[in-house]
């Protein structure tokens, strides 16, 4: 897993899960903000014979640090991966970054550009994976497309909890990839530098 299954986190209701198709965009956090509380299937990723899903559960317990523009129902949410066998886990920035750091330089270059496209430039995960030649790659044993798909929503979560311009939102999480990709820092260093990477 590129994350964990917290004992105290309520998991999404997979039997009562609404399908939601929100394209990546600068206002994706505001658009999801308008959705009522509940469980949402937001991404389906086919890889060979396997089907992975990304599911959101709203709300969670954290209080946003600032108000999102035009967002009267601003609530924290959790991002979950559903494996083909039905196992559930929550992806984390640190676990993903640790797996990213273990990739070969050539693969890491491609994945870095794809992550930047999704998190910073608002590309759809499948478009970014294809354009940067990493749609067949694995990261930590999981398809890169799955990782890009959940990073799309972790970025939206950061923008919800730490809304720009007062806070960095998604740019804070992306800073970890910039620092590790530079070769100067390792993922464990970031636990002391960036709060978003603390376990």
Secondary structure, 3 states (H helix, E strand, C coil): CCEECCCCCCCCCHHHEEECCCCCCCCHHHHHHCCCCEEEEEEEEEECCEEEEEEEEECCCCCCCCCCCCCCCCCCEEEEEECCCCCEEEECHHHHHHHHHCCCHHHHHHHHHHHHHHHCCCCCHHHHHHHCCCCCCEECCEEHHHHHHHHHHHHHHHHHHCCCCCCCCHHHHHHHHHHHHCCCCCHHHHCCCCHHHCC
